[in-house]
Amino acid sequence: MAAPHPEKEMQRLEALVKGNPPSVLVFVGPERWFRDRALDLVRRSLGAKGDLFELDAGEREGGTQEAASFLMDLRTASLFGGNKVLLLRSAEKWLRSHGKVLVGTLEAIARGNTLVLDLAKLDGRSSLAKKLNKIGERFDFRRLYESAWEGRPPTSAEIVQWTQQRAKTKKLGLSLDLALFVVQVVGHEPSQIEGCLDQLAISHAGQRLDAETLRASLTASFGSSQFEFVDALLAQDPRAALRSLLALYREGLRDREGKRLDSGAIFPMVSSWLGSSLDKLCAAREELEAGHPISELVRRHGGAFQARFERQLRGLDLSRLRLMRAALIRAEERLRGSGEESEILLERLIAECCLPIRKQLLGEGSQRAW
């Protein structure tokens, strides 16, 4: 049986901590960000009702011994009438040392006291896991699914749907196409998406964002001139592409906090965005040449920037798109194999993608001459 959606687990936890929680809460799963949210909820809710002790068993030497001492303390009620809560982060190491002992002491935890275990994995077949499930409550925080089910549009991916819902909690109006764009730019990590939405909410809370506003905001926030560079390549405008490239290496890319990234990040970000753009255009162009109406293809493949996508689709035939994709692959291979400077490789990419006259004058051998 698949683990439930992490947000449903959070809702279940919220309802539980409002009342009288069980003696043991277990947060398990590979998604660190959701487990951290669960821990924050425990700190706010249970910490306000009594004494909360927090330990990281893997943080420093002696952590396992300290945890064992605090666990013994949970067997007695507080002298001042409140509850005791032991929150044990990175509990894997501690459980390896004390798991067998813990099995025999779980039922001795005094009424009102709570042990909170946070760990990435827990073998459900072990006697400890079975005991924890019997006495306490387990919350599984899996990763959100990054891909759509076969045959469904990319906007149906779980991470995209979640991004749209998180935007609503911050009073941001995002369509599914724009939520997909955020995921494509920021990545699939919930923590990064949350940070992006927080920044957008500072200046756009209460607004329904359109594609151009979002693009401008992300470009300013991430220093993402790679968008302009790729747009210039796909528009077959070598002058604009070269201006963008020079600006990229002169001003650099910046992260969400405004810190300048190493110039080594420029080539991977450009190649990633160009590669995904070419893949979409190639797929749409093949369908267009097979007789599919362009309006349907733009709606299906164009995402948030359909007018731009249609312009690119009309302006680039399949042979040109394949040439550009081959040029990108060669640039990536040169970077790995020769150690050439990435700026020179991108200049060469501009020439191969935007200057077909070179091929007309020198023939097919011009590609090898580079």
C-alpha positions in Angstrom: 0.0 0.0 0.0 1.4 3.4 -1.1 2.1 6.0 1.6 -0.5 8.8 1.7 0.1 12.3 0.4 2.5 14.1 2.8 0.0 17.0 3.2 -2.7 14.5 4.3 -0.2 13.2 6.9 0.3 16.8 8.1 -3.4 17.3 8.5 -3.7 14.1 10.5 -0.9 15.3 12.8 -2.5 18.7 13.3 -5.7 17.1 14.4 -3.9 14.7 16.7 -1.8 17.3 18.6 -4.8 19.5 19.3 -6.1 16.8 21.6 -4.2 14.3 23.7 -1.4 12.8 21.6 -0.3 9.2 22.1 2.9 8.4 24.0 4.9 8.0 20.8 4.9 9.9 17.5 7.1 8.6 14.7 8.0 10.7 11.7 9.6 8.6 9.0 10.4 9.1 5.3 12.9 10.4 2.8 11.3 13.9 2.5 13.2 16.0 5.0 11.2 19.2 4.4 7.9 17.6 5.5 9.5 16.0 8.5 10.9 19.3 9.5 7.4 20.8 9.2 6.0 18.1 11.4 8.7 18.7 14.0 7.9 22.5 14.0 4.2 21.6 14.6 5.2 19.5 17.6 7.4 22.2 19.0 4.6 24.8 18.8 1.7 22.6 20.0 3.2 20.2 22.5 6.0 22.6 23.7 3.3 25.0 24.8 1.7 22.4 27.1 4.8 21.3 29.0 8.6 20.8 28.9 10.1 19.9 25.6 13.6 18.4 25.3 15.2 18.2 21.9 18.2 16.1 21.0 20.0 15.2 17.8 21.3 11.7 18.4 23.7 11.9 15.5 25.0 15.5 16.1 27.7 14.9 18.7 29.3 12.3 20.9 27.3 11.4 23.9 23.9 12.0 22.2 22.8 8.4 22.5 23.5 8.4 26.2 21.7 11.7 26.7 18.7 10.4 24.8 18.6 7.2 27.0 18.6 9.4 30.2 15.8 11.6 28.9 13.8 8.5 27.9 14.0 7.2 31.4 12.7 10.6 32.6 9.6 10.1 30.4 8.5 7.2 32.7 7.6 9.7 35.5 5.1 12.5 35.5 6.2 16.1 35.8 6.4 17.5 39.3 4.7 20.7 38.1 1.7 19.2 36.4 2.8 19.7 32.8 3.7 17.2 30.2 7.2 16.1 29.1 8.1 15.7 25.5 11.4 14.2 24.2 12.0 15.1 20.5 14.8 12.9 19.1 16.0 13.9 15.7 18.3 11.7 13.5 17.1 8.8 15.6 18.5 6.0 13.3 21.9 5.8 15.2 20.2 5.8 18.5 17.7 3.1 17.6 20.5 0.8 16.4 22.1 1.1 19.9 19.0 1.1 22.0 16.1 -0.3 19.9 15.8 -3.5 21.8 15.8 -1.7 25.2 13.2 0.7 23.8 10.8 -2.1 22.9 10.5 -3.0 26.6 10.2 0.5 27.9 7.6 2.1 25.5 4.6 1.0 27.6 6.2 2.5 30.7 6.0 6.1 29.4 3.9 8.1 31.8 0.5 9.3 30.8 0.7 12.7 29.1 4.3 12.4 28.2 5.4 11.9 24.5 8.4 10.5 22.7 8.9 11.9 19.2 11.2 9.9 16.9 12.4 11.5 13.6 14.2 9.2 11.1 14.5 8.6 7.4 13.9 4.8 7.5 12.3 2.3 9.8 12.1 -1.4 8.9 8.4 -2.2 9.3 9.2 -5.9 9.9 11.2 -5.3 13.1 9.7 -5.9 16.5 10.4 -2.2 17.3 8.4 -0.9 14.4 5.5 -3.2 15.2 5.5 -2.0 18.8 5.7 1.6 17.8 2.7 1.1 15.5 0.7 -0.5 18.3 1.4 2.1 20.9 1.9 5.3 19.0 1.2 6.9 15.7 3.4 6.7 12.6 3.5 9.4 9.9 5.1 8.6 6.6 6.5 11.5 4.6 7.4 10.3 1.1 8.7 12.4 -1.7 6.1 14.0 -4.0 5.8 12.4 -7.4 7.7 14.5 -10.0 6.3 13.0 -13.2 2.8 12.7 -14.5 1.2 9.3 -15.1 1.6 8.0 -18.6 -0.6 9.8 -21.1 -1.4 12.7 -18.8 -0.2 16.3 -19.2 2.9 17.4 -17.2 0.6 19.8 -15.1 -1.0 16.7 -13.5 2.3 15.8 -11.8 1.9 15.7 -8.0 4.7 18.2 -7.4 3.0 20.7 -9.8 -0.4 20.3 -8.1 1.2 20.8 -4.7 3.0 23.9 -5.9 -0.3 25.5 -6.9 -1.9 24.6 -3.6 1.1 26.0 -1.6 0.8 29.2 -3.6 -2.8 29.5 -2.5 -1.8 29.4 1.2 0.4 32.5 0.5 -2.4 34.3 -1.4 -0.8 33.8 -4.7 -2.9 33.0 -7.8 -1.0 30.4 -9.9 -2.4 28.5 -12.8 -1.2 24.9 -13.2 0.9 26.0 -16.2 2.6 28.6 -14.1 3.1 26.1 -11.3 4.8 23.8 -13.8 7.0 26.7 -14.9 8.0 27.3 -11.2 9.0 23.6 -10.8 10.9 23.6 -14.1 12.9 26.7 -13.0 13.4 26.1 -9.3 13.5 22.3 -9.2 11.6 19.6 -7.4 12.7 20.2 -3.8 9.8 21.4 -1.7 12.1 23.6 0.3 13.3 25.5 -2.8 9.7 25.8 -4.1 8.6 27.1 -0.8 11.4 29.7 -0.7 10.5 30.9 -4.2 6.8 31.2 -3.3 7.7 33.2 -0.1 9.7 35.6 -2.2 6.9 36.0 -4.8 4.4 36.6 -2.0 6.4 39.6 -0.7 5.5 41.7 -3.8 2.6 39.8 -5.4 0.4 38.5 -2.5 -3.3 38.8 -3.4 -2.6 38.8 -7.1 -3.3 36.3 -9.8 0.1 36.1 -11.6 0.4 36.1 -15.4 3.2 34.4 -17.3 5.2 37.5 -18.0 5.0 38.8 -14.4 6.2 35.4 -13.1 9.0 35.2 -15.6 10.2 38.6 -14.8 10.1 37.9 -11.0 11.9 34.6 -11.4 14.5 36.1 -13.7 15.2 38.9 -11.2 15.2 36.6 -8.2 17.4 33.9 -9.7 19.6 36.0 -12.0 18.2 33.7 -14.7 19.6 35.3 -17.9 19.8 31.8 -19.3 16.1 32.4 -20.3 17.1 35.3 -22.5 20.1 33.4 -23.9 17.9 30.4 -24.9 15.2 32.7 -26.3 17.7 34.4 -28.5 19.1 31.1 -29.8 15.6 29.9 -30.6 14.8 33.2 -32.3 18.0 32.7 -34.4 19.3 36.0 -33.3 23.1 35.7 -32.8 23.6 39.3 -31.7 21.1 39.0 -28.9 22.5 35.6 -27.9 26.0 37.0 -27.7 24.9 40.0 -25.7 23.1 37.7 -23.3 26.2 35.5 -23.0 28.5 38.3 -22.3 26.2 39.6 -19.6 26.0 36.2 -18.1 29.7 35.9 -17.6 30.2 39.6 -16.7 27.4 39.8 -14.1 27.0 36.1 -13.2 24.1 34.2 -11.9 22.6 34.8 -8.5 20.7 32.6 -6.1 17.4 33.5 -4.4 19.3 35.4 -1.7 21.2 37.5 -4.2 24.5 35.8 -3.7 26.6 35.4 -6.9 27.0 31.8 -8.0 30.2 30.4 -9.4 30.5 30.8 -13.2 30.6 27.0 -13.4 26.9 27.0 -12.9 26.2 29.0 -16.1 26.7 26.2 -18.7 24.6 23.5 -16.8 21.7 25.9 -16.4 21.8 27.1 -20.0 22.1 23.5 -21.3 19.3 22.3 -19.1 16.9 25.0 -20.2 17.9 24.7 -23.9 17.6 20.9 -23.8 14.1 20.9 -22.4 13.0 23.6 -24.8 14.3 21.7 -27.8 12.7 18.5 -26.6 9.3 20.1 -26.5 9.7 21.9 -29.8 10.9 18.7 -31.6 8.0 16.7 -30.2 5.5 19.4 -31.3 7.1 19.9 -34.7 7.0 16.1 -35.5 3.3 16.2 -34.6 2.7 19.3 -36.7 4.3 17.7 -39.7 2.1 14.6 -39.1 -1.0 16.8 -39.6 -1.9 17.9 -36.1 -3.3 21.4 -35.8 -0.8 23.9 -34.4 -3.3 25.4 -31.9 -3.7 22.0 -30.2 0.1 21.5 -30.1 0.7 25.0 -28.6 -1.9 24.3 -26.0 -0.4 20.9 -25.1 3.3 21.8 -25.2 3.5 25.5 -24.8 2.9 25.7 -21.1 2.7 29.2 -19.6 4.3 31.0 -22.6 2.2 29.8 -25.5 2.6 32.8 -27.8 6.4 32.5 -27.6 6.2 28.8 -28.1 4.0 29.2 -31.2 6.5 31.7 -32.6 9.4 29.4 -32.1 7.5 26.4 -33.5 6.6 28.3 -36.7 10.1 29.7 -37.1 12.1 26.4 -36.7 11.7 23.4 -38.9 12.6 19.9 -37.7 16.0 19.8 -39.4 17.0 23.1 -37.7 15.8 21.8 -34.3 17.8 18.6 -34.7 20.9 20.6 -35.7 20.6 22.7 -32.6 20.1 19.6 -30.4 23.2 18.0 -32.0 25.2 21.2 -31.4 24.2 21.2 -27.7 25.2 17.5 -27.3 28.6 18.3 -28.9 29.1 21.2 -26.5 28.3 19.0 -23.5 30.7 16.3 -24.7 33.5 18.9 -25.3 33.0 20.2 -21.8 33.3 16.8 -20.3 36.1 15.6 -22.6 38.3 18.5 -23.4 38.0 20.8 -20.4 37.5 23.9 -22.6 36.1 27.0 -21.0 32.4 27.0 -20.9 32.1 30.6 -22.3 34.0 29.6 -25.4 31.8 26.5 -25.8 28.7 28.6 -25.6 30.1 31.1 -28.1 30.6 28.1 -30.5 27.1 27.0 -29.7 25.8 30.3 -30.9 27.7 30.0 -34.2 26.5 26.5 -34.8 22.9 27.3 -34.0 22.5 30.7 -35.5 24.9 31.0 -38.3 23.9 28.5 -41.0 25.9 30.4 -43.6 29.0 28.7 -42.2 27.6 25.3 -43.1 26.5 26.6 -46.5 30.0 27.8 -47.3 32.1 25.0 -45.8 29.7 22.0 -46.1 29.1 19.2 -43.6 32.8 19.2 -42.7 32.4 22.5 -41.0 30.9 20.8 -38.0 34.1 18.7 -37.6 36.3 21.7 -38.2 35.0 23.2 -35.0 
